[in-house]
Amino acid sequence: MTEKPSLREYLRRYAEGGIPREEMIATIAAWDFEEEIQDDLVVEPTGQDNVFTLVNGAALLGTITDDDLDEIVRRKHARG
């Protein structure tokens, strides 16, 4: 069984300049996101990787721009 790539790691590599912007947008728009586990009794983050919340967080932290986020969402919705 092949382990899924890490979205956290991918965003880190992008922030360090290791991935071109257009490639990042296309890759994340096509990412195999997992369903996020929601537990109202847990206050701390679950540490889940490969959830869309990480992309939103990257925009809030300035790792990607709001325009990047908008384009990722647009492409993600265009896929289906």
FENCOR-V283878 format. One record per residue. N is the residue number from 0. NEAR is the number of other C-alpha atoms within 12 Angstrom. Layout:
# FENCOR-V283878
n-><N/N>
near-><NEAR/NEAR>
This chain:
# FENCOR-V283878
n-><0/1/2/3/4/5/6/7/8/9/10/11/12/13/14/15/16/17/18/19/20/21/22/23/24/25/26/27/28/29/30/31/32/33/34/35/36/37/38/39/40/41/42/43/44/45/46/47/48/49/50/51/52/53/54/55/56/57/58/59/60/61/62/63/64/65/66/67/68/69/70/71/72/73/74/75/76/77/78/79>
near-><3/4/6/15/18/21/30/26/19/30/34/21/19/24/21/14/15/14/20/17/25/18/20/29/29/22/26/37/27/23/27/18/23/17/12/16/17/15/10/9/9/10/9/10/16/17/17/19/25/28/26/28/24/31/36/25/19/26/22/16/15/18/26/33/21/19/18/27/30/19/25/30/24/18/20/21/12/12/13/9>
